[in-house]
Amino acid sequence: MPDIAPKVPAKKLSQYRVSGEIPVPVLINWLSIAAVPLLAFFAFRSMDRGEHITSALLILFATLMLSNLLVYVACGHKTFQRRAFIVLTTIMFCYLAIFALEDGSAIVWLFAYPPIVFYISEARVGVGTCVMGFTGVILLFSPLAVQLLELPYSASFRITMVVALGFEMVTCYILDRSRRRSKLGLLAMAKEFEYAAKHDALTGLANRREALDQLEAEYERYLRSERPFSVLLADIDLFKSVNDTYGHHVGDELIVLVADTLREQCRKVDTIARWGGEEYLVLLPETAEDEAVQIANRIREAIAKKAITVEQNAVQCTASLGVASIKGAESIDKLLQRSDEALYRAKTLGRNRVCAHQDEKAV
């Protein structure tokens, strides 16, 4: 079993944040807070100039920005907040450019649009909006549009603006792509480290630490719901003789074979762990002792039917299993001790059998 974490789709990974990354909702909120006084300032300037329609529209934009912020605070809907912000900023920047506010200088605010839209939205949304925006600027700066709208932009300004804006959009795209790739790489690496920390490298089963964590979680659930759970301890019989006779590489194959058999025979809700060496632990949630014994016998029989081939010879193995079910308010350590005692009894009674600690009788 390879010690490689299962591949996680990039789309799923992208939903996580890395340390130091500003959450999109927080960024939108701060941009909205910053935009409100700026829009109010330019609204009052327009009012002093007698541009009452412009003043009213800027106040409207400020109100909508603030409303979007308050709606997010009240409802916490991230998607609505992001889409509303993109729509509002797009309409606002279009208005600033088309109506040449502040004697045409307000159009320079378009340079703030690409980095914002790339950061707060998916890459395809950023590319799409920037392409549409760039196309709109080219159309706006066409000789026909300049004459019809009586825009104050000179030919040299229009050329400079188009080139500079196009350069910024391409640069933002490259940097954003690099940022996203780096983020996905870090998250994938973190997932692999997390997987390696919780799983056994040889078998891919949970390791001892992860098994103890799962036991603790199940124990807490048991204390709340009083639904019993059981533990199986399984050990490969005469494993040392296999290593001595055939070598450790064959022993490793046998360990993997038993691990695969446990996967086949156990339920999805069960936790299977390599407890150490040739020993395994199986945690059976919401399982009483009688049912646990049945599962253990099914596992034992399945293992006895498996074999590996060594130099055209079939090497079979058997396993002994100890079963213990949680009782009263006993600790996890006590439960593991009882299952270990049951396993030891199964070994002393001749191996290839299941023993439950409750009555300490071979099953």
Disulfide bonds with the S-S distance in Angstrom:
none
